[in-house]
């Protein structure tokens, strides 16, 4: 299971401006204590945390992810990830993947995003840095050549900035199609993450890995479905249908 997060910060730090709230994904926000509860609760439920690197390597070598494994991922590269999530991850010995927008993101202040020194400290702390395109471009809205440039350019930006390989990608907004998935592989990414949850990750879906979101309290019916391996097998067909619709025809 791959979990998707965006912001971890005190409630008082959440913007009140509606446009900024929507643009920056603040609906996906946990307070630090809630994020820590997630890590503790998942461990208590029998999950063990692995890095995205180890998770993907297991899929490619065995055909399946490690049993009862959970991966933590963050999208966008927000500074609050470094300020509030990283200390919690370090405290519990959990490695996470951070998918970072490498260039200019229109109408988003650079002061709200992680800088080079933050990313290097994350790497030093055992975290993984991945690509989230150069400008947070919603890839199916542009031509395939532009999509490929956004993905390859972001990978090159981050590798040059950090001196470290960038193996993984997350599609902004989770939006992609078959042409984009093929282009991501041609750009050198070993795997890419979608935002569709509930599916079983196998080598066949390495360029649109299923990711799950859960509630702050881990106490909804959907949470119980997402956290139950037995029930997930029953609902996995729905996730495959969602991905099939999204893949569509090559663009």
MIDOSE-1310 file (N, C-alpha, C; in nm, 2 decimals, decimal comma, always signed):
residues 251
xxxx	+0,08/-0,12/+0,00/+0,00/+0,00/+0,00/+0,09/+0,12/+0,00; +0,06/+0,22/-0,09/+0,13/+0,34/-0,10/+0,03/+0,45/-0,05; +0,07/+0,53/+0,05/-0,01/+0,64/+0,10/+0,03/+0,77/+0,05; -0,06/+0,85/+0,01/-0,04/+0,99/-0,04/-0,08/+1,09/+0,06
xxxx	+0,02/+1,18/+0,08/+0,00/+1,30/+0,17/+0,04/+1,43/+0,09; -0,01/+1,54/+0,15/+0,04/+1,67/+0,09/+0,10/+1,76/+0,20; +0,01/+1,81/+0,29/+0,06/+1,90/+0,40/+0,05/+1,84/+0,53; +0,15/+1,87/+0,62/+0,15/+1,84/+0,76/+0,19/+1,97/+0,83
xxxx	+0,10/+2,02/+0,91/+0,13/+2,15/+0,97/+0,02/+2,18/+1,08; +0,05/+2,27/+1,17/-0,06/+2,31/+1,27/-0,18/+2,37/+1,19; -0,29/+2,35/+1,25/-0,42/+2,40/+1,18/-0,41/+2,55/+1,16; -0,35/+2,63/+1,25/-0,34/+2,77/+1,23/-0,26/+2,81/+1,11
xxxx	-0,18/+2,73/+1,05/-0,10/+2,76/+0,93/-0,18/+2,74/+0,80; -0,30/+2,68/+0,80/-0,38/+2,66/+0,68/-0,43/+2,79/+0,63; -0,41/+2,82/+0,50/-0,45/+2,95/+0,44/-0,60/+2,96/+0,44; -0,65/+3,08/+0,46/-0,79/+3,10/+0,45/-0,84/+3,15/+0,32
xxxx	-0,75/+3,19/+0,23/-0,79/+3,23/+0,09/-0,83/+3,10/+0,02; -0,95/+3,11/-0,04/-1,01/+2,99/-0,10/-0,93/+2,95/-0,22; -0,89/+3,04/-0,31/-0,81/+3,00/-0,43/-0,68/+2,94/-0,39; -0,61/+2,99/-0,29/-0,49/+2,94/-0,25/-0,51/+2,80/-0,19
xxxx	-0,61/+2,79/-0,11/-0,65/+2,66/-0,04/-0,67/+2,55/-0,14; -0,74/+2,58/-0,25/-0,76/+2,48/-0,36/-0,64/+2,45/-0,44; -0,57/+2,56/-0,48/-0,45/+2,55/-0,57/-0,34/+2,47/-0,50; -0,32/+2,48/-0,37/-0,21/+2,42/-0,30/-0,25/+2,29/-0,23
xxxx	-0,37/+2,24/-0,26/-0,41/+2,11/-0,20/-0,42/+2,10/-0,05; -0,47/+2,21/+0,01/-0,48/+2,21/+0,16/-0,59/+2,12/+0,21; -0,67/+2,07/+0,13/-0,77/+1,97/+0,17/-0,71/+1,84/+0,23; -0,59/+1,82/+0,18/-0,51/+1,70/+0,22/-0,41/+1,75/+0,33
xxxx	-0,46/+1,79/+0,44/-0,37/+1,84/+0,55/-0,39/+1,76/+0,68; -0,28/+1,72/+0,74/-0,29/+1,67/+0,88/-0,20/+1,75/+0,97; -0,25/+1,76/+1,10/-0,16/+1,82/+1,20/-0,05/+1,72/+1,23; +0,06/+1,76/+1,28/+0,17/+1,67/+1,31/+0,13/+1,56/+1,40
xxxx	+0,05/+1,58/+1,50/+0,00/+1,48/+1,59/-0,08/+1,37/+1,52; -0,16/+1,42/+1,42/-0,24/+1,33/+1,34/-0,15/+1,24/+1,25; -0,05/+1,30/+1,19/+0,04/+1,22/+1,11/+0,11/+1,12/+1,19; +0,16/+1,16/+1,31/+0,22/+1,06/+1,40/+0,13/+0,95/+1,44
xxxx	+0,00/+0,98/+1,46/-0,10/+0,88/+1,49/-0,11/+0,78/+1,38; -0,10/+0,83/+1,25/-0,11/+0,74/+1,14/+0,00/+0,64/+1,14; +0,13/+0,69/+1,16/+0,24/+0,60/+1,17/+0,23/+0,49/+1,28; +0,19/+0,54/+1,39/+0,18/+0,45/+1,51/+0,06/+0,35/+1,49
xxxx	-0,05/+0,40/+1,44/-0,16/+0,31/+1,42/-0,14/+0,20/+1,31; -0,08/+0,24/+1,20/-0,05/+0,15/+1,10/+0,05/+0,04/+1,15; +0,14/+0,08/+1,22/+0,23/-0,02/+1,28/+0,16/-0,12/+1,37; +0,07/-0,06/+1,45/-0,01/-0,14/+1,55/-0,10/-0,24/+1,47
xxxx	-0,14/-0,20/+1,35/-0,23/-0,29/+1,27/-0,15/-0,39/+1,19; -0,02/-0,40/+1,21/+0,05/-0,50/+1,14/+0,13/-0,46/+1,02; +0,12/-0,33/+0,98/+0,19/-0,28/+0,86/+0,34/-0,25/+0,90; +0,43/-0,27/+0,80/+0,56/-0,23/+0,82/+0,60/-0,13/+0,71
xxxx	+0,67/-0,02/+0,75/+0,70/+0,08/+0,65/+0,83/+0,05/+0,58; +0,82/+0,06/+0,44/+0,94/+0,05/+0,36/+0,96/+0,17/+0,27; +1,07/+0,19/+0,22/+1,10/+0,30/+0,12/+1,03/+0,27/-0,01; +1,00/+0,37/-0,09/+0,95/+0,35/-0,22/+1,05/+0,27/-0,31
xxxx	+1,17/+0,30/-0,29/+1,28/+0,23/-0,36/+1,26/+0,08/-0,34; +1,25/+0,04/-0,21/+1,24/-0,11/-0,17/+1,11/-0,17/-0,22; +1,01/-0,09/-0,22/+0,88/-0,13/-0,26/+0,88/-0,16/-0,41; +0,93/-0,07/-0,49/+0,93/-0,09/-0,64/+1,03/-0,20/-0,67
xxxx	+1,14/-0,21/-0,61/+1,24/-0,32/-0,64/+1,17/-0,45/-0,61; +1,09/-0,46/-0,50/+1,03/-0,59/-0,47/+0,93/-0,63/-0,58; +0,85/-0,53/-0,63/+0,75/-0,55/-0,74/+0,82/-0,60/-0,86; +0,93/-0,53/-0,90/+1,00/-0,57/-1,03/+1,07/-0,70/-1,02
xxxx	+1,12/-0,74/-0,90/+1,19/-0,86/-0,89/+1,11/-0,98/-0,86; +1,00/-0,96/-0,78/+0,91/-1,08/-0,74/+0,77/-1,07/-0,81; +0,73/-0,96/-0,86/+0,60/-0,95/-0,91/+0,50/-0,89/-0,82; +0,54/-0,88/-0,69/+0,45/-0,83/-0,58/+0,52/-0,74/-0,49
xxxx	+0,45/-0,65/-0,42/+0,51/-0,57/-0,32/+0,53/-0,65/-0,19; +0,62/-0,61/-0,10/+0,63/-0,68/+0,03/+0,50/-0,69/+0,10; +0,48/-0,81/+0,16/+0,35/-0,83/+0,24/+0,33/-0,73/+0,35; +0,21/-0,67/+0,36/+0,18/-0,58/+0,46/+0,27/-0,46/+0,47
xxxx	+0,32/-0,42/+0,35/+0,41/-0,31/+0,35/+0,33/-0,18/+0,32; +0,38/-0,07/+0,38/+0,32/+0,06/+0,36/+0,43/+0,16/+0,32; +0,41/+0,24/+0,22/+0,50/+0,34/+0,18/+0,43/+0,48/+0,20; +0,51/+0,58/+0,25/+0,46/+0,71/+0,27/+0,52/+0,80/+0,16
xxxx	+0,42/+0,87/+0,09/+0,47/+0,97/-0,01/+0,40/+1,10/+0,01; +0,47/+1,21/-0,03/+0,42/+1,34/-0,02/+0,43/+1,41/-0,16; +0,33/+1,48/-0,20/+0,33/+1,55/-0,33/+0,36/+1,70/-0,32; +0,43/+1,75/-0,41/+0,44/+1,90/-0,44/+0,57/+1,95/-0,38
xxxx	+0,62/+1,91/-0,27/+0,75/+1,97/-0,21/+0,73/+2,09/-0,12; +0,62/+2,08/-0,04/+0,59/+2,19/+0,05/+0,70/+2,20/+0,17; +0,73/+2,32/+0,21/+0,82/+2,34/+0,32/+0,77/+2,28/+0,45; +0,64/+2,28/+0,47/+0,59/+2,22/+0,59/+0,62/+2,07/+0,60
xxxx	+0,64/+2,00/+0,49/+0,69/+1,86/+0,49/+0,82/+1,85/+0,56; +0,91/+1,94/+0,54/+1,04/+1,94/+0,60/+1,02/+1,98/+0,75; +0,94/+2,08/+0,77/+0,93/+2,14/+0,91/+0,86/+2,05/+1,01; +0,76/+1,98/+0,96/+0,67/+1,91/+1,05/+0,66/+1,76/+1,03
xxxx	+0,67/+1,71/+0,90/+0,66/+1,57/+0,87/+0,79/+1,50/+0,89; +0,90/+1,56/+0,84/+1,03/+1,50/+0,85/+1,07/+1,46/+0,99; +1,05/+1,55/+1,09/+1,08/+1,51/+1,23/+1,01/+1,39/+1,28; +0,88/+1,38/+1,24/+0,80/+1,27/+1,28/+0,85/+1,14/+1,22
xxxx	+0,88/+1,15/+1,09/+0,93/+1,03/+1,01/+1,06/+0,99/+1,08; +1,15/+1,08/+1,11/+1,28/+1,05/+1,16/+1,26/+0,98/+1,30; +1,17/+1,04/+1,38/+1,15/+0,98/+1,51/+1,11/+0,84/+1,51; +1,03/+0,80/+1,41/+0,98/+0,66/+1,40/+1,05/+0,58/+1,30
xxxx	+1,16/+0,63/+1,25/+1,25/+0,55/+1,15/+1,18/+0,51/+1,03; +1,09/+0,60/+0,97/+1,02/+0,58/+0,85/+1,08/+0,66/+0,74; +1,10/+0,59/+0,62/+1,15/+0,66/+0,50/+1,03/+0,69/+0,42; +1,03/+0,82/+0,37/+0,92/+0,86/+0,28/+0,98/+0,91/+0,15
xxxx	+0,89/+0,92/+0,05/+0,93/+0,98/-0,08/+0,86/+1,11/-0,10; +0,93/+1,21/-0,14/+0,88/+1,35/-0,16/+0,89/+1,38/-0,31; +0,77/+1,40/-0,37/+0,77/+1,43/-0,52/+0,76/+1,59/-0,53; +0,87/+1,64/-0,59/+0,89/+1,78/-0,59/+0,88/+1,85/-0,73
xxxx	+0,81/+1,96/-0,73/+0,80/+2,05/-0,85/+0,94/+2,12/-0,86; +1,01/+2,11/-0,97/+1,15/+2,15/-0,98/+1,16/+2,30/-1,02; +1,06/+2,35/-1,09/+1,08/+2,49/-1,14/+0,97/+2,58/-1,09; +0,94/+2,68/-1,18/+0,85/+2,79/-1,14/+0,70/+2,73/-1,14
xxxx	+0,64/+2,75/-1,02/+0,50/+2,70/-1,01/+0,41/+2,83/-1,00; +0,34/+2,85/-1,11/+0,26/+2,98/-1,12/+0,17/+3,00/-1,00; +0,18/+3,12/-0,94/+0,10/+3,17/-0,83/+0,13/+3,10/-0,70; +0,24/+3,03/-0,69/+0,28/+2,96/-0,56/+0,41/+3,02/-0,52
xxxx	+0,42/+3,08/-0,40/+0,54/+3,14/-0,35/+0,65/+3,04/-0,33; +0,77/+3,07/-0,37/+0,88/+2,98/-0,34/+0,91/+2,96/-0,19; +0,87/+3,06/-0,12/+0,89/+3,06/+0,03/+0,81/+2,95/+0,10; +0,71/+2,90/+0,03/+0,63/+2,79/+0,08/+0,67/+2,65/+0,04
xxxx	+0,78/+2,65/-0,04/+0,83/+2,53/-0,10/+0,97/+2,50/-0,05; +1,01/+2,37/-0,05/+1,14/+2,33/+0,00/+1,25/+2,38/-0,10; +1,36/+2,42/-0,04/+1,48/+2,46/-0,12/+1,58/+2,35/-0,12; +1,69/+2,37/-0,19/+1,79/+2,27/-0,21/+1,84/+2,21/-0,08
xxxx	+1,87/+2,30/+0,02/+1,92/+2,26/+0,14/+1,83/+2,16/+0,22; +1,70/+2,19/+0,20/+1,60/+2,10/+0,27/+1,60/+1,96/+0,20; +1,60/+1,96/+0,07/+1,60/+1,84/-0,01/+1,72/+1,75/+0,02; +1,84/+1,82/+0,03/+1,96/+1,75/+0,06/+1,96/+1,69/+0,20
xxxx	+1,90/+1,76/+0,30/+1,88/+1,71/+0,43/+1,79/+1,59/+0,44; +1,68/+1,59/+0,36/+1,59/+1,48/+0,35/+1,67/+1,36/+0,30; +1,75/+1,37/+0,19/+1,82/+1,26/+0,14/+1,92/+1,21/+0,24; +1,99/+1,30/+0,31/+2,08/+1,26/+0,41/+2,01/+1,18/+0,52
xxxx	+1,88/+1,21/+0,55/+1,80/+1,14/+0,65/+1,73/+1,02/+0,60; +1,77/+0,97/+0,48/+1,72/+0,84/+0,43/+1,59/+0,85/+0,35; +1,55/+0,98/+0,31/+1,43/+1,00/+0,23/+1,46/+0,99/+0,08; +1,36/+0,97/+0,00/+1,37/+0,97/-0,14/+1,31/+1,09/-0,20
xxxx	+1,37/+1,15/-0,30/+1,32/+1,27/-0,38/+1,28/+1,22/-0,52; +1,16/+1,25/-0,55/+1,11/+1,22/-0,69/+1,06/+1,34/-0,76; +1,02/+1,32/-0,88/+0,98/+1,43/-0,97/+0,83/+1,45/-0,96; +0,79/+1,58/-0,97/+0,64/+1,61/-0,99/+0,63/+1,71/-1,10
xxxx	+0,71/+1,70/-1,20/+0,72/+1,79/-1,32/+0,79/+1,92/-1,28; +0,81/+2,00/-1,39/+0,88/+2,13/-1,36/+0,79/+2,24/-1,31; +0,66/+2,24/-1,36/+0,57/+2,35/-1,32/+0,44/+2,31/-1,26; +0,43/+2,18/-1,22/+0,30/+2,12/-1,17/+0,20/+2,13/-1,29
xxxx	+0,25/+2,09/-1,40/+0,17/+2,09/-1,52/+0,07/+1,97/-1,52; -0,06/+2,00/-1,55/-0,15/+1,89/-1,56/-0,13/+1,83/-1,70; -0,06/+1,72/-1,70/+0,00/+1,67/-1,83/-0,10/+1,64/-1,94; -0,22/+1,58/-1,92/-0,31/+1,56/-2,03/-0,36/+1,69/-2,10
xxxx	-0,34/+1,80/-2,03/-0,40/+1,93/-2,09/-0,30/+1,99/-2,19; -0,18/+1,93/-2,20/-0,09/+1,99/-2,30/-0,05/+1,87/-2,40; +0,02/+1,91/-2,51/+0,06/+1,81/-2,60/+0,16/+1,71/-2,55; +0,18/+1,60/-2,61/+0,27/+1,50/-2,55/+0,41/+1,54/-2,55
xxxx	+0,46/+1,62/-2,65/+0,59/+1,67/-2,65/+0,62/+1,76/-2,52; +0,52/+1,85/-2,49/+0,53/+1,93/-2,37/+0,53/+1,85/-2,25; +0,45/+1,75/-2,24/+0,44/+1,66/-2,12/+0,57/+1,59/-2,10; +0,63/+1,54/-2,21/+0,76/+1,47/-2,20/+0,87/+1,57/-2,15
xxxx	+0,87/+1,69/-2,20/+0,97/+1,79/-2,16/+0,95/+1,83/-2,01; +0,82/+1,84/-1,96/+0,80/+1,86/-1,82/+0,86/+1,76/-1,73; +0,84/+1,63/-1,78/+0,89/+1,52/-1,69/+1,04/+1,50/-1,70; +1,09/+1,50/-1,82/+1,24/+1,48/-1,84/+1,31/+1,60/-1,78
xxxx	+1,26/+1,72/-1,80/+1,32/+1,85/-1,75/+1,33/+1,85/-1,60; +1,22/+1,80/-1,54/+1,22/+1,80/-1,39/+1,32/+1,70/-1,34; +1,33/+1,58/-1,40/+1,43/+1,48/-1,36/+1,57/+1,54/-1,37; +1,60/+1,60/-1,48/+1,73/+1,66/-1,50/+1,76/+1,78/-1,40
xxxx	+1,66/+1,86/-1,38/+1,67/+1,97/-1,28/+1,71/+1,92/-1,14; +1,64/+1,81/-1,10/+1,66/+1,76/-0,96/+1,79/+1,69/-0,95; +1,83/+1,61/-1,05/+1,95/+1,54/-1,05/+2,07/+1,64/-1,05; +2,06/+1,75/-1,13/+2,16/+1,85/-1,13/+2,17/+1,92/-1,00
xxxx	+2,06/+1,95/-0,94/+2,05/+2,03/-0,81/+2,10/+1,95/-0,70; +2,07/+1,82/-0,70/+2,10/+1,73/-0,58/+2,22/+1,64/-0,60; +2,26/+1,62/-0,72/+2,37/+1,52/-0,74/+2,33/+1,38/-0,70; +2,20/+1,35/-0,73/+2,14/+1,22/-0,68/+2,05/+1,17/-0,78
xxxx	+2,04/+1,04/-0,81/+1,95/+0,99/-0,91/+1,80/+1,01/-0,87; +1,72/+1,04/-0,97/+1,58/+1,06/-0,95/+1,51/+0,95/-1,03; +1,45/+0,85/-0,95/+1,40/+0,73/-1,02/+1,25/+0,73/-1,04; +1,18/+0,81/-0,96/+1,04/+0,80/-0,96/+0,97/+0,94/-0,99
xxxx	+0,84/+0,92/-1,03/+0,76/+1,04/-1,07/+0,62/+1,02/-1,01; +0,56/+1,13/-0,98/+0,41/+1,14/-0,95/+0,35/+1,23/-1,04; +0,24/+1,19/-1,10/+0,17/+1,28/-1,20/+0,09/+1,39/-1,12; +0,11/+1,52/-1,15/+0,04/+1,62/-1,09/-0,11/+1,60/-1,10
xxxx	-0,18/+1,61/-0,99/-0,33/+1,59/-0,99/-0,36/+1,45/-1,02; -0,26/+1,36/-1,04/-0,29/+1,22/-1,07/-0,33/+1,20/-1,21; -0,32/+1,30/-1,30/-0,37/+1,30/-1,43/-0,27/+1,25/-1,53; -0,30/+1,15/-1,61/-0,21/+1,09/-1,71/-0,30/+1,02/-1,81
xxxx	-0,23/+0,97/-1,92/-0,30/+0,88/-2,01/-0,19/+0,78/-2,06; -0,22/+0,69/-2,15/-0,13/+0,59/-2,19/+0,00/+0,65/-2,26; -0,02/+0,76/-2,34/+0,09/+0,82/-2,40/+0,18/+0,88/-2,30; +0,13/+0,95/-2,20/+0,21/+1,01/-2,10/+0,28/+0,90/-2,01
xxxx	+0,22/+0,79/-1,98/+0,28/+0,68/-1,91/+0,40/+0,63/-1,99; +0,38/+0,61/-2,12/+0,49/+0,56/-2,20/+0,60/+0,66/-2,21; +0,57/+0,79/-2,22/+0,67/+0,89/-2,22/+0,75/+0,90/-2,09; +0,68/+0,88/-1,98/+0,75/+0,88/-1,85/+0,85/+0,77/-1,84
xxxx	+0,82/+0,65/-1,89/+0,92/+0,54/-1,90/+1,03/+0,57/-1,99; +1,00/+0,64/-2,11/+1,11/+0,67/-2,20/+1,20/+0,78/-2,14; +1,14/+0,86/-2,05/+1,22/+0,97/-1,98/+1,32/+0,91/-1,88; +1,31/+0,78/-1,85/+1,40/+0,71/-1,76/+1,35/+0,68/-1,62
xxxx	+1,22/+0,72/-1,60/+1,16/+0,69/-1,47/+1,13/+0,54/-1,46; +1,17/+0,48/-1,34/+1,15/+0,34/-1,32/+1,00/+0,31/-1,28; +0,94/+0,40/-1,22/+0,80/+0,39/-1,18/+0,74/+0,53/-1,16; +0,60/+0,53/-1,17/+0,53/+0,65/-1,15/+0,40/+0,63/-1,07
xxxx	+0,36/+0,73/-0,99/+0,25/+0,71/-0,90/+0,12/+0,79/-0,95; +0,01/+0,72/-0,95/-0,12/+0,78/-0,97/-0,18/+0,83/-0,84; -0,31/+0,87/-0,84/-0,38/+0,89/-0,72/-0,50/+0,80/-0,70; -0,51/+0,70/-0,79/-0,61/+0,60/-0,78/-0,58/+0,50/-0,67
xxxx	-0,67/+0,48/-0,58/-0,64/+0,39/-0,46/-0,72/+0,26/-0,47; -0,67/+0,16/-0,40/-0,75/+0,03/-0,39/-0,70/-0,08/-0,48; -0,60/-0,05/-0,57/-0,56/-0,15/-0,66/-0,44/-0,22/-0,61; -0,41/-0,34/-0,67/-0,29/-0,42/-0,64/-0,17/-0,38/-0,73
xxxx	-0,06/-0,34/-0,67/+0,05/-0,30/-0,75/+0,13/-0,42/-0,80; +0,15/-0,42/-0,93/+0,23/-0,53/-0,99/+0,32/-0,47/-1,10; +0,41/-0,54/-1,16/+0,50/-0,48/-1,26/+0,42/-0,42/-1,38; +0,30/-0,47/-1,41/+0,22/-0,42/-1,52/+0,18/-0,28/-1,50
xxxx	+0,16/-0,24/-1,37/+0,12/-0,10/-1,34/+0,23/-0,01/-1,28; +0,35/-0,04/-1,31/+0,46/+0,03/-1,24/+0,46/+0,18/-1,29; +0,40/+0,21/-1,40/+0,40/+0,35/-1,44/+0,27/+0,42/-1,40; +0,18/+0,36/-1,32/+0,07/+0,42/-1,26/+0,04/+0,35/-1,13
xxxx	+0,13/+0,35/-1,04/+0,11/+0,28/-0,91/-0,01/+0,33/-0,84; -0,08/+0,24/-0,78/-0,20/+0,28/-0,70/-0,15/+0,35/-0,57; -0,21/+0,46/-0,53/-0,19/+0,52/-0,40/-0,32/+0,54/-0,33; -0,31/+0,54/-0,20/-0,43/+0,55/-0,11/-0,43/+0,68/-0,03
xxxx	-0,54/+0,73/+0,00/-0,55/+0,84/+0,10/-0,64/+0,78/+0,21; -0,62/+0,83/+0,33/-0,70/+0,78/+0,45/-0,73/+0,91/+0,53; -0,84/+0,90/+0,61/-0,88/+1,01/+0,69/-0,79/+1,03/+0,81; -0,80/+1,15/+0,87/-0,72/+1,18/+0,98/-0,73/+1,08/+1,10
xxxx	-0,85/+1,04/+1,12/-0,88/+0,95/+1,23/-0,87/+0,80/+1,20; -0,85/+0,76/+1,07/-0,84/+0,62/+1,03/-0,96/+0,55/+1,07; -1,08/+0,61/+1,07/-1,19/+0,55/+1,13/-1,32/+0,55/+1,04; -1,30/+0,57/+0,91/-1,42/+0,57/+0,82/-1,43/+0,43/+0,76
xxxx	-1,55/+0,41/+0,69/-1,57/+0,29/+0,62/-1,46/+0,27/+0,51; -1,43/+0,38/+0,44/-1,33/+0,38/+0,34/-1,20/+0,34/+0,39; -1,16/+0,39/+0,51/-1,04/+0,36/+0,57/-1,03/+0,21/+0,60; -1,14/+0,15/+0,65/-1,14/+0,01/+0,68/-1,12/-0,08/+0,55
xxxx	-1,18/-0,03/+0,44/-1,16/-0,10/+0,31/-1,01/-0,09/+0,27; -0,96/+0,04/+0,27/-0,82/+0,06/+0,23/-0,72/-0,02/+0,31; -0,75/-0,04/+0,44/-0,65/-0,10/+0,53/-0,67/-0,25/+0,55; -0,77/-0,30/+0,48/-0,79/-0,45/+0,49/-0,75/-0,52/+0,36
xxxx	-0,64/-0,60/+0,37/-0,59/-0,67/+0,25/-0,70/-0,76/+0,19; -0,79/-0,82/+0,27/-0,89/-0,90/+0,22/-1,00/-0,82/+0,14; -1,04/-0,71/+0,19/-1,15/-0,63/+0,13/-1,09/-0,57/+0,00; -0,96/-0,53/+0,01/-0,89/-0,46/-0,10/-0,90/-0,55/-0,23
xxxx	-0,88/-0,68/-0,21/-0,88/-0,77/-0,32/-1,02/-0,78/-0,39; -1,12/-0,76/-0,31/-1,26/-0,75/-0,36/-1,28/-0,63/-0,44; -1,23/-0,51/-0,40/-1,26/-0,39/-0,46/-1,15/-0,35/-0,57; -1,05/-0,43/-0,58/-0,94/-0,40/-0,67/-0,99/-0,38/-0,82
xxxx	-1,09/-0,45/-0,85/-1,14/-0,44/-0,99/-1,19/-0,30/-1,02; -1,25/-0,24/-0,93/-1,30/-0,10/-0,95/-1,18/-0,01/-0,98; -1,07/-0,03/-0,90/-0,95/+0,06/-0,92/-0,90/+0,04/-1,06; -0,89/-0,09/-1,11/-0,84/-0,12/-1,24/-0,93/-0,05/-1,35
xxxx	-1,06/-0,05/-1,33/-1,15/+0,01/-1,42/-1,12/+0,17/-1,43; -1,10/+0,23/-1,31/-1,07/+0,37/-1,31/-0,94/+0,40/-1,39; -0,84/+0,32/-1,37/-0,72/+0,34/-1,44/-0,74/+0,31/-1,59; -0,81/+0,21/-1,62/-0,84/+0,18/-1,77/-0,90/+0,30/-1,83
xxxx	-1,00/+0,36/-1,77/-1,07/+0,48/-1,82/-0,97/+0,60/-1,84; -0,88/+0,61/-1,74/-0,79/+0,72/-1,74/-0,68/+0,70/-1,85; -0,64/+0,58/-1,87/-0,54/+0,55/-1,97/-0,59/+0,59/-2,11; -0,71/+0,55/-2,15/-0,76/+0,59/-2,27/-0,67/+0,56/-2,39
xxx	-0,67/+0,64/-2,49/-0,58/+0,63/-2,61/-0,46/+0,71/-2,59; -0,35/+0,67/-2,66/-0,23/+0,76/-2,65/-0,26/+0,90/-2,71; -0,20/+1,00/-2,64/-0,23/+1,14/-2,69/-0,12/+1,18/-2,79
